[in-house]
Amino acid sequence: MPTAPAPFHILRNHSSPLSALSINPSNTLLYTGDQDGNVGITDLSSRRVVRLWKAHNESILSVEEWNGHLIR
């Protein structure tokens, strides 16, 4: 069985496991949510965190962009 390829990039902005992940319609931002209730926005061109904040007290189940706004 072939081995898995090496990762291209590793996200390090969350300290707990991710529970939600999406990419905005223009493919420029990555939205992430974790099991501790944190939401992160990563710029895909620079691979840098744009924003990370505590959005809820419990796990984030979904994170999406809708009409230019982030919904969780």
N, CA, C and O atoms as CSV, one atom per row, in Angstrom:
chain,resi,resn,atom,element,x,y,z
A,1,MET,N,N,0.846,-1.174,0.000
A,1,MET,CA,C,0.000,0.000,0.000
A,1,MET,C,C,0.896,1.243,0.000
A,1,MET,O,O,1.854,1.301,0.772
A,2,PRO,N,N,0.606,2.247,-0.856
A,2,PRO,CA,C,1.440,3.449,-0.919
A,2,PRO,C,C,1.283,4.306,0.341
A,2,PRO,O,O,0.240,4.297,0.995
A,3,THR,N,N,2.334,5.035,0.655
A,3,THR,CA,C,2.281,5.909,1.829
A,3,THR,C,C,1.629,7.235,1.458
A,3,THR,O,O,1.627,7.630,0.292
A,4,ALA,N,N,1.081,7.914,2.450
A,4,ALA,CA,C,0.430,9.207,2.234
A,4,ALA,C,C,1.481,10.270,1.918
A,4,ALA,O,O,2.590,10.218,2.450
A,5,PRO,N,N,1.148,11.218,1.070
A,5,PRO,CA,C,2.105,12.287,0.758
A,5,PRO,C,C,2.281,13.215,1.950
A,5,PRO,O,O,1.425,13.276,2.833
A,6,ALA,N,N,3.382,13.925,1.968
A,6,ALA,CA,C,3.641,14.900,3.036
A,6,ALA,C,C,2.650,16.056,2.908
A,6,ALA,O,O,2.285,16.424,1.792
A,7,PRO,N,N,2.207,16.637,4.028
A,7,PRO,CA,C,1.267,17.755,3.950
A,7,PRO,C,C,1.903,18.978,3.301
A,7,PRO,O,O,3.095,19.233,3.469
A,8,PHE,N,N,1.097,19.731,2.561
A,8,PHE,CA,C,1.544,20.960,1.923
A,8,PHE,C,C,1.665,22.079,2.959
A,8,PHE,O,O,2.588,22.892,2.908
A,9,HIS,N,N,0.711,22.106,3.903
A,9,HIS,CA,C,0.687,23.120,4.965
A,9,HIS,C,C,-0.092,22.566,6.143
A,9,HIS,O,O,-1.048,21.815,5.955
A,10,ILE,N,N,0.304,22.925,7.352
A,10,ILE,CA,C,-0.386,22.475,8.568
A,10,ILE,C,C,-0.969,23.699,9.262
A,10,ILE,O,O,-0.259,24.663,9.550
A,11,LEU,N,N,-2.283,23.644,9.530
A,11,LEU,CA,C,-2.935,24.727,10.280
A,11,LEU,C,C,-2.541,24.615,11.748
A,11,LEU,O,O,-2.659,23.544,12.344
A,12,ARG,N,N,-2.076,25.706,12.329
A,12,ARG,CA,C,-1.660,25.689,13.728
A,12,ARG,C,C,-2.389,26.742,14.560
A,12,ARG,O,O,-1.938,27.082,15.654
A,13,ASN,N,N,-3.502,27.258,14.059
A,13,ASN,CA,C,-4.192,28.316,14.778
A,13,ASN,C,C,-5.224,27.811,15.780
A,13,ASN,O,O,-5.771,28.615,16.535
A,14,HIS,N,N,-5.508,26.523,15.815
A,14,HIS,CA,C,-6.455,25.959,16.781
A,14,HIS,C,C,-5.718,24.997,17.709
A,14,HIS,O,O,-4.834,24.253,17.284
A,15,SER,N,N,-6.099,25.028,18.983
A,15,SER,CA,C,-5.478,24.103,19.935
A,15,SER,C,C,-6.339,22.869,20.183
A,15,SER,O,O,-5.870,21.903,20.785
A,16,SER,N,N,-7.592,22.884,19.730
A,16,SER,CA,C,-8.446,21.703,19.849
A,16,SER,C,C,-8.828,21.221,18.449
A,16,SER,O,O,-8.657,21.962,17.481
A,17,PRO,N,N,-9.338,20.004,18.324
A,17,PRO,CA,C,-9.653,19.457,16.999
A,17,PRO,C,C,-10.678,20.299,16.238
A,17,PRO,O,O,-11.605,20.854,16.829
A,18,LEU,N,N,-10.496,20.386,14.915
A,18,LEU,CA,C,-11.442,21.097,14.074
A,18,LEU,C,C,-12.744,20.314,13.967
A,18,LEU,O,O,-12.743,19.085,13.902
A,19,SER,N,N,-13.850,21.045,13.950
A,19,SER,CA,C,-15.159,20.422,13.785
A,19,SER,C,C,-15.925,21.016,12.608
A,19,SER,O,O,-16.980,20.503,12.236
A,20,ALA,N,N,-15.403,22.098,12.016
A,20,ALA,CA,C,-16.037,22.730,10.855
A,20,ALA,C,C,-14.957,23.340,9.972
A,20,ALA,O,O,-13.934,23.826,10.454
A,21,LEU,N,N,-15.210,23.302,8.668
A,21,LEU,CA,C,-14.229,23.808,7.701
A,21,LEU,C,C,-14.967,24.195,6.428
A,21,LEU,O,O,-15.797,23.429,5.937
A,22,SER,N,N,-14.675,25.380,5.886
A,22,SER,CA,C,-15.228,25.777,4.593
A,22,SER,C,C,-14.329,26.824,3.950
A,22,SER,O,O,-13.503,27.450,4.614
A,23,ILE,N,N,-14.505,27.001,2.647
A,23,ILE,CA,C,-13.748,27.983,1.872
A,23,ILE,C,C,-14.741,28.967,1.283
A,23,ILE,O,O,-15.814,28.572,0.828
A,24,ASN,N,N,-14.389,30.252,1.289
A,24,ASN,CA,C,-15.320,31.256,0.771
A,24,ASN,C,C,-15.487,31.102,-0.747
A,24,ASN,O,O,-14.665,30.446,-1.388
A,25,PRO,N,N,-16.541,31.696,-1.332
A,25,PRO,CA,C,-16.823,31.521,-2.760
A,25,PRO,C,C,-15.698,31.964,-3.692
A,25,PRO,O,O,-15.574,31.419,-4.789
A,26,SER,N,N,-14.878,32.931,-3.292
A,26,SER,CA,C,-13.786,33.371,-4.169
A,26,SER,C,C,-12.490,32.588,-3.945
A,26,SER,O,O,-11.457,32.916,-4.529
A,27,ASN,N,N,-12.543,31.562,-3.106
A,27,ASN,CA,C,-11.392,30.686,-2.822
A,27,ASN,C,C,-10.193,31.439,-2.263
A,27,ASN,O,O,-9.052,31.084,-2.560
A,28,THR,N,N,-10.426,32.467,-1.462
A,28,THR,CA,C,-9.332,33.244,-0.884
A,28,THR,C,C,-9.218,33.097,0.621
A,28,THR,O,O,-8.165,33.382,1.192
A,29,LEU,N,N,-10.295,32.653,1.281
A,29,LEU,CA,C,-10.302,32.524,2.741
A,29,LEU,C,C,-10.754,31.139,3.160
A,29,LEU,O,O,-11.647,30.549,2.552
A,30,LEU,N,N,-10.126,30.631,4.202
A,30,LEU,CA,C,-10.499,29.357,4.810
A,30,LEU,C,C,-11.122,29.657,6.164
A,30,LEU,O,O,-10.509,30.318,7.003
A,31,TYR,N,N,-12.343,29.171,6.378
A,31,TYR,CA,C,-13.036,29.343,7.652
A,31,TYR,C,C,-12.959,28.033,8.426
A,31,TYR,O,O,-13.244,26.966,7.881
A,32,THR,N,N,-12.573,28.114,9.697
A,32,THR,CA,C,-12.461,26.915,10.521
A,32,THR,C,C,-13.166,27.136,11.848
A,32,THR,O,O,-13.225,28.255,12.358
A,33,GLY,N,N,-13.695,26.062,12.396
A,33,GLY,CA,C,-14.300,26.080,13.721
A,33,GLY,C,C,-13.804,24.877,14.487
A,33,GLY,O,O,-13.588,23.816,13.901
A,34,ASP,N,N,-13.618,25.023,15.794
A,34,ASP,CA,C,-13.097,23.891,16.573
A,34,ASP,C,C,-14.056,23.468,17.677
A,34,ASP,O,O,-15.104,24.082,17.879
A,35,GLN,N,N,-13.683,22.417,18.380
A,35,GLN,CA,C,-14.534,21.831,19.411
A,35,GLN,C,C,-14.608,22.672,20.678
A,35,GLN,O,O,-15.462,22.417,21.528
A,36,ASP,N,N,-13.741,23.664,20.829
A,36,ASP,CA,C,-13.794,24.562,21.980
A,36,ASP,C,C,-14.601,25.819,21.704
A,36,ASP,O,O,-14.723,26.669,22.586
A,37,GLY,N,N,-15.166,25.967,20.486
A,37,GLY,CA,C,-15.983,27.119,20.152
A,37,GLY,C,C,-15.241,28.260,19.495
A,37,GLY,O,O,-15.782,29.360,19.381
A,38,ASN,N,N,-14.006,28.025,19.057
A,38,ASN,CA,C,-13.222,29.062,18.384
A,38,ASN,C,C,-13.455,29.020,16.884
A,38,ASN,O,O,-13.597,27.948,16.296
A,39,VAL,N,N,-13.495,30.208,16.266
A,39,VAL,CA,C,-13.627,30.341,14.818
A,39,VAL,C,C,-12.382,31.045,14.305
A,39,VAL,O,O,-11.921,32.017,14.903
A,40,GLY,N,N,-11.838,30.554,13.196
A,40,GLY,CA,C,-10.662,31.159,12.599
A,40,GLY,C,C,-10.871,31.467,11.134
A,40,GLY,O,O,-11.607,30.770,10.435
A,41,ILE,N,N,-10.214,32.521,10.677
A,41,ILE,CA,C,-10.204,32.873,9.257
A,41,ILE,C,C,-8.742,32.912,8.822
A,41,ILE,O,O,-7.930,33.620,9.417
A,42,THR,N,N,-8.414,32.151,7.785
A,42,THR,CA,C,-7.051,32.087,7.271
A,42,THR,C,C,-7.034,32.561,5.825
A,42,THR,O,O,-7.847,32.120,5.013
A,43,ASP,N,N,-6.111,33.455,5.506
A,43,ASP,CA,C,-5.903,33.919,4.136
A,43,ASP,C,C,-5.162,32.822,3.392
A,43,ASP,O,O,-4.053,32.456,3.784
A,44,LEU,N,N,-5.746,32.294,2.335
A,44,LEU,CA,C,-5.141,31.167,1.634
A,44,LEU,C,C,-3.928,31.550,0.793
A,44,LEU,O,O,-3.085,30.694,0.525
A,45,SER,N,N,-3.813,32.800,0.370
A,45,SER,CA,C,-2.644,33.183,-0.425
A,45,SER,C,C,-1.394,33.317,0.440
A,45,SER,O,O,-0.302,32.948,0.007
A,46,SER,N,N,-1.541,33.839,1.651
A,46,SER,CA,C,-0.381,33.995,2.536
A,46,SER,C,C,-0.275,32.866,3.566
A,46,SER,O,O,0.753,32.708,4.225
A,47,ARG,N,N,-1.357,32.082,3.691
A,47,ARG,CA,C,-1.452,31.014,4.704
A,47,ARG,C,C,-1.276,31.556,6.115
A,47,ARG,O,O,-0.701,30.890,6.974
A,48,ARG,N,N,-1.768,32.755,6.349
A,48,ARG,CA,C,-1.692,33.412,7.658
A,48,ARG,C,C,-3.082,33.586,8.235
A,48,ARG,O,O,-4.051,33.794,7.505
A,49,VAL,N,N,-3.169,33.498,9.551
A,49,VAL,CA,C,-4.432,33.710,10.252
A,49,VAL,C,C,-4.790,35.189,10.193
A,49,VAL,O,O,-3.993,36.048,10.573
A,50,VAL,N,N,-5.996,35.477,9.713
A,50,VAL,CA,C,-6.505,36.843,9.646
A,50,VAL,C,C,-7.206,37.185,10.950
A,50,VAL,O,O,-7.081,38.299,11.460
A,51,ARG,N,N,-7.951,36.209,11.490
A,51,ARG,CA,C,-8.715,36.441,12.715
A,51,ARG,C,C,-8.977,35.112,13.396
A,51,ARG,O,O,-9.208,34.103,12.730
A,52,LEU,N,N,-8.943,35.108,14.720
A,52,LEU,CA,C,-9.272,33.937,15.527
A,52,LEU,C,C,-9.951,34.439,16.785
A,52,LEU,O,O,-9.398,35.276,17.498
A,53,TRP,N,N,-11.151,33.932,17.068
A,53,TRP,CA,C,-11.868,34.398,18.258
A,53,TRP,C,C,-12.741,33.304,18.840
A,53,TRP,O,O,-13.075,32.324,18.175
A,54,LYS,N,N,-13.104,33.498,20.112
A,54,LYS,CA,C,-13.989,32.577,20.826
A,54,LYS,C,C,-15.424,32.963,20.470
A,54,LYS,O,O,-15.919,33.993,20.929
A,55,ALA,N,N,-16.091,32.146,19.658
A,55,ALA,CA,C,-17.431,32.461,19.173
A,55,ALA,C,C,-18.533,31.814,20.007
A,55,ALA,O,O,-19.633,32.360,20.102
A,56,HIS,N,N,-18.256,30.667,20.607
A,56,HIS,CA,C,-19.248,29.935,21.395
A,56,HIS,C,C,-18.552,29.239,22.561
A,56,HIS,O,O,-17.326,29.124,22.595
A,57,ASN,N,N,-19.352,28.781,23.508
A,57,ASN,CA,C,-18.806,28.041,24.649
A,57,ASN,C,C,-18.638,26.558,24.344
A,57,ASN,O,O,-17.935,25.852,25.066
A,58,GLU,N,N,-19.277,26.083,23.279
A,58,GLU,CA,C,-19.194,24.672,22.910
A,58,GLU,C,C,-18.756,24.543,21.449
A,58,GLU,O,O,-18.438,25.544,20.807
A,59,SER,N,N,-18.739,23.346,20.936
A,59,SER,CA,C,-18.219,23.041,19.603
A,59,SER,C,C,-18.927,23.810,18.490
A,59,SER,O,O,-20.141,24.007,18.530
A,60,ILE,N,N,-18.155,24.238,17.505
A,60,ILE,CA,C,-18.692,24.855,16.299
A,60,ILE,C,C,-19.088,23.717,15.354
A,60,ILE,O,O,-18.260,22.867,15.027
A,61,LEU,N,N,-20.339,23.698,14.918
A,61,LEU,CA,C,-20.812,22.623,14.056
A,61,LEU,C,C,-20.714,22.970,12.579
A,61,LEU,O,O,-20.594,22.077,11.740
A,62,SER,N,N,-20.764,24.262,12.252
A,62,SER,CA,C,-20.703,24.687,10.870
A,62,SER,C,C,-20.240,26.131,10.809
A,62,SER,O,O,-20.513,26.916,11.718
A,63,VAL,N,N,-19.542,26.479,9.744
A,63,VAL,CA,C,-19.120,27.859,9.517
A,63,VAL,C,C,-19.144,28.098,8.000
A,63,VAL,O,O,-18.502,27.367,7.246
A,64,GLU,N,N,-19.883,29.122,7.557
A,64,GLU,CA,C,-20.062,29.404,6.136
A,64,GLU,C,C,-20.110,30.908,5.900
A,64,GLU,O,O,-20.394,31.684,6.812
A,65,GLU,N,N,-19.832,31.300,4.681
A,65,GLU,CA,C,-20.014,32.694,4.280
A,65,GLU,C,C,-21.329,32.799,3.511
A,65,GLU,O,O,-21.618,31.977,2.641
A,66,TRP,N,N,-22.125,33.823,3.843
A,66,TRP,CA,C,-23.400,34.041,3.171
A,66,TRP,C,C,-23.591,35.535,2.960
A,66,TRP,O,O,-23.617,36.295,3.928
A,67,ASN,N,N,-23.724,35.963,1.724
A,67,ASN,CA,C,-23.872,37.388,1.384
A,67,ASN,C,C,-22.781,38.253,2.015
A,67,ASN,O,O,-23.059,39.352,2.493
A,68,GLY,N,N,-21.556,37.766,2.018
A,68,GLY,CA,C,-20.433,38.535,2.555
A,68,GLY,C,C,-20.319,38.514,4.059
A,68,GLY,O,O,-19.468,39.209,4.615
A,69,HIS,N,N,-21.160,37.725,4.751
A,69,HIS,CA,C,-21.123,37.644,6.209
A,69,HIS,C,C,-20.816,36.217,6.637
A,69,HIS,O,O,-21.177,35.262,5.951
A,70,LEU,N,N,-20.162,36.085,7.748
A,70,LEU,CA,C,-19.825,34.773,8.295
A,70,LEU,C,C,-20.944,34.313,9.210
A,70,LEU,O,O,-21.340,35.037,10.123
A,71,ILE,N,N,-21.459,33.105,8.969
A,71,ILE,CA,C,-22.476,32.536,9.842
A,71,ILE,C,C,-21.922,31.261,10.462
A,71,ILE,O,O,-21.179,30.515,9.824
A,72,ARG,N,N,-22.288,31.029,11.694
A,72,ARG,CA,C,-21.795,29.855,12.412
A,72,ARG,C,C,-22.895,29.218,13.197
A,72,ARG,O,O,-22.670,28.212,13.870
